[in-house]
Amino acid sequence: MRCSACDTENETGARFCDACGAALAAVCSGCGSANRPTARFCAGCGASLVGVPGALGDGPAAESGALPTPHAGAPRQAERRLVSLLFADLVGFTTFAEGRDAEETRELLTRYFDQARETVLRYGGTVEKFIGDAVMAVWGTPSAHEDDAER
């Protein structure tokens, strides 16, 4: 894999350039897919790549499009954040789905997930995951606002 920062050829599967330390790929912890270092979401499964080694995180580097440069031996620093979570699911979904055709159920879930995603994004949140008929969304990460709880 060729480094876009210094044009050095690196071993296949390497996550950081062995010449300059620039990120080569962000590997999704959910599905294992390799993604561009600038990707915020996995191209394989749609999971958030924020905090994944080799991914462009949030903050000034992300806003400018610059890639973070890893520091050899530097420990990752934890950060305490106040976040707001939303868990939502369809009441009576199991009973509803049992009596319906699979395509009809899929169409309902697709509309539900699209509407949920649109609403969460409109208020500055991030959809963390969809599980069955449930939606999990978070406000306050990867970027925080003073009014995240109100959003």
C-alpha positions as CSV (number, residue, x, y, z in Angstrom):
1,M,0.0,0.0,0.0
2,R,1.4,3.4,-1.1
3,C,1.4,6.3,1.5
4,S,-0.4,9.3,0.2
5,A,1.7,11.6,2.4
6,C,5.2,10.6,1.4
7,D,4.7,8.1,-1.5
8,T,6.5,5.3,0.3
9,E,5.4,1.7,-0.5
10,N,4.3,-0.1,2.7
11,E,3.5,-3.8,3.5
12,T,0.0,-5.0,2.6
13,G,-2.3,-4.6,5.7
14,A,-0.1,-1.9,7.3
15,R,-2.2,0.7,9.1
16,F,0.5,3.4,9.4
17,C,3.4,4.3,7.0
18,D,6.7,3.0,8.2
19,A,8.5,6.0,6.7
20,C,6.4,9.0,8.0
21,G,3.9,7.5,10.4
22,A,0.8,8.8,8.4
23,A,-2.4,6.7,8.6
24,L,-2.8,4.3,5.7
25,A,-6.2,2.8,6.5
26,A,-8.8,2.7,9.2
27,V,-9.8,-0.9,9.9
28,C,-13.4,-1.2,11.1
29,S,-13.7,-3.0,14.5
30,G,-17.1,-4.3,13.5
31,C,-16.6,-5.9,10.2
32,G,-12.8,-5.7,9.6
33,S,-13.1,-3.7,6.4
34,A,-10.2,-1.4,5.5
35,N,-11.3,2.2,4.9
36,R,-9.7,5.4,3.7
37,P,-8.0,7.3,6.6
38,T,-10.4,10.2,6.1
39,A,-13.5,8.1,6.4
40,R,-15.8,8.8,9.3
41,F,-18.0,5.7,8.7
42,C,-17.1,2.2,7.5
43,A,-17.8,1.6,3.8
44,G,-18.5,-2.1,4.6
45,C,-21.1,-1.9,7.4
46,G,-21.7,1.8,8.1
47,A,-20.3,1.8,11.6
48,S,-18.7,4.9,13.0
49,L,-14.9,5.0,12.7
50,V,-14.4,7.8,15.2
51,G,-11.7,6.6,17.7
52,V,-10.6,3.7,15.4
53,P,-6.8,3.7,15.0
54,G,-5.9,5.1,11.6
55,A,-9.2,7.0,11.2
56,L,-9.5,10.7,11.0
57,G,-11.1,11.6,14.3
58,D,-12.9,14.8,15.3
59,G,-11.4,18.1,16.2
60,P,-9.2,20.6,14.3
61,A,-7.4,17.9,12.3
62,A,-10.7,16.5,11.0
63,E,-12.0,19.9,10.2
64,S,-8.9,20.9,8.2
65,G,-8.8,17.5,6.5
66,A,-5.2,16.9,7.9
67,L,-4.3,13.4,9.0
68,P,-3.2,12.9,12.6
69,T,0.4,11.8,13.0
70,P,0.8,9.0,15.6
71,H,3.5,9.4,18.2
72,A,5.5,6.3,18.8
73,G,4.8,5.0,22.3
74,A,2.4,7.8,23.2
75,P,-0.5,6.3,25.3
76,R,-4.0,7.0,24.2
77,Q,-5.6,9.4,26.6
78,A,-9.2,8.8,27.8
79,E,-11.6,11.6,27.9
80,R,-14.7,11.9,30.1
81,R,-17.7,13.3,28.3
82,L,-21.3,13.9,29.2
83,V,-23.4,12.4,26.5
84,S,-27.1,12.0,25.8
85,L,-28.4,8.6,24.5
86,L,-31.6,7.8,22.8
87,F,-32.9,4.3,22.6
88,A,-36.1,3.8,20.6
89,D,-38.0,0.8,19.2
90,L,-41.3,0.0,17.6
91,V,-43.9,-1.1,20.1
92,G,-45.5,-4.4,19.2
93,F,-43.1,-5.0,16.3
94,T,-42.6,-8.7,16.9
95,T,-46.4,-9.4,16.8
96,F,-46.7,-7.1,13.7
97,A,-43.9,-8.8,11.9
98,E,-45.1,-12.3,12.6
99,G,-48.3,-11.7,10.5
100,R,-46.6,-9.9,7.6
101,D,-44.7,-10.7,4.5
102,A,-40.9,-10.3,4.8
103,E,-40.7,-7.7,2.1
104,E,-43.5,-5.7,3.7
105,T,-41.7,-5.8,7.1
106,R,-38.4,-4.8,5.5
107,E,-40.1,-1.9,3.8
108,L,-41.6,-0.7,7.1
109,L,-38.2,-0.9,8.8
110,T,-36.4,0.9,6.0
111,R,-38.8,3.8,6.2
112,Y,-38.6,3.8,10.0
113,F,-34.7,3.8,10.0
114,D,-34.6,6.5,7.3
115,Q,-36.9,8.7,9.3
116,A,-35.0,8.0,12.6
117,R,-31.6,8.8,10.9
118,E,-32.9,12.0,9.4
119,T,-34.4,13.2,12.7
120,V,-31.3,12.4,14.7
121,L,-29.0,14.1,12.2
122,R,-31.3,17.2,12.1
123,Y,-30.7,17.7,15.8
124,G,-27.0,17.1,15.7
125,G,-26.9,13.5,16.9
126,T,-25.1,10.4,15.6
127,V,-26.9,7.1,14.9
128,E,-24.7,4.6,16.7
129,K,-26.5,1.5,15.5
130,F,-29.7,-0.2,14.4
131,I,-30.5,-3.5,16.1
132,G,-33.6,-5.3,14.9
133,D,-36.3,-2.6,15.3
134,A,-34.3,-0.5,17.7
135,V,-32.4,2.7,17.1
136,M,-29.5,3.9,19.3
137,A,-28.4,7.5,18.9
138,V,-26.0,9.7,20.8
139,W,-25.4,13.4,21.3
140,G,-22.2,14.8,22.8
141,T,-19.7,12.7,20.8
142,P,-17.8,12.8,18.5
143,S,-18.3,16.6,18.9
144,A,-20.1,18.2,21.9
145,H,-22.4,21.2,22.1
146,E,-23.6,23.0,25.2
147,D,-27.2,22.0,24.4
148,D,-26.8,18.4,23.5
149,A,-29.3,17.2,26.1
150,E,-31.9,19.6,24.8
151,R,-31.3,18.5,21.2
